Amino acid sequence: MAAAAAEGLNDTGITWGGHYPKGNAADCTARLAGADAAAAAAFAAAQDCAHGRDRTRPDPADGAAGFSYRKIDAAGRPLPADAPEWACVLDTVTGLMWEVKQPADGVPGNRGLHDADDLFTWYNPAPRRNGGAIGDWNADRAQCTGYTPGQPATYCNTGEFVARVNRAGLCGHHDWRLPSLPELASLVHFGRTRPAVDTAWFPHTRNTFYWSDSPHARLAAVAWAVNFEFGYTAAVPRDHPRPVRLVRGGRP
């Protein structure tokens, strides 16, 4: 199943309003202290929750707060929303297909290639994509599935992991890659924390930074990552072991 050619933007997932000077509402309303009715109404109408897909398409059947997902099986076929097992998720808004992880139990590598416990250093040998530095290719550490000491093709870095997944053909496809920072951030559900993602579709997401393929523009020793505990982004040293979630489709 090919990724849908949607290439839209996901909304934030925030469905409540914020009061001034403090406090949050339980729904998409807001109070503006000391204001007349017209000003208070304008203040409420300007809130994030009053706009976008999380307002106009709040159907939870295919994703919370306006997100829209489809479960995909290991052969690339679409599944019903209530399927108990799935290997990938198609985002019908952005058109991107995402890797789904297997449960974490604190032990890297014991649940197969997509173990949520597996960690990787950042590595990209392509000069046009790596910001002038390849990163940490020599991740000779037992922290991912298939690692074998002294065999670089099994090392726990992002480049080798992408190659292994493409050889295996996750969900019937061989064009998986590390997502860009905007692509990875499109999964963030700012209406949730720990993790800040719709776990009905992306279970086993860890409360930590996940690598993007976006290098830092000035600092060759770091690359950009998304923290799925609270949904923010930051530059992280490339030799720090972090989990990844691969993507396909869109515009790499």
C-alpha positions, 0 to 999 in steps of 0.5 A: 500500500503506497503512502497517501499523497496528502502532504498536509499538516497535523494540528496541535491536539490542544482542545482546551482554552487558556484563561487570562491571567492564569488557568486552563479551561476544561473545553474550548472556552476562555476567560479574560479577566477584566474584559467586556463580553466582546473582548472576552469572546474575541480572546476565546475565538483566537485560542488554538483550540478554536481552529484547525482539524482538532476543532473541525474533525474531532472523530476519535475513531481514526485518531484523537483531536483531529489526527487521522491514522490507519493501521497497516499490517506487516505485508502493507495491507490496511487493517481495521481501527480495532485490529489488536496488532499492526506493524506500521501506521499511515498518517492520512493527513501528511501521507507519511507511513511510520514504523511501530515499535514492539513493547519495551521491557528494559532489555535492548534487542530481545523483541526483534528489529523494532524493539522499543528498547533499542538505542542508536547513535546518529550517523549519516555518511551523505555529505549533502545531508549530514551537516558536514560530519558523519556522526558516530558510526562506530557505535560498538555497543550492545544496545540494539537488535542484531548487534555483533561485536566487531561487525560494523553492519550490525552496529547500533547507529541510525544509518545501519538501522535504516539499512537493516530495516530496508533489507527486511522490507518493513510492511512490504517497503524498502524505502524507509528513512530517518524522518526530518525534524518537521516530519517527526514533530508532526506526530506530537500531540500537545494535548497529551504528555508522557508520551506526547503522542496518540498511543492508541496508534503509536504504543510503546513510545518512550518518554525521551528524545527520538532522532530526526535526520536533521543536522544542526546548521552550525554545530557538527557534533549535534543533530535535532531530536524530538522529546516525546515526553512533552513534545519539544525539540532540541539539539542532542549530541550525535554520540548519545544513544537514542531511540528512532521511529522510521518513516517513508513517503513524503519528500525526503 
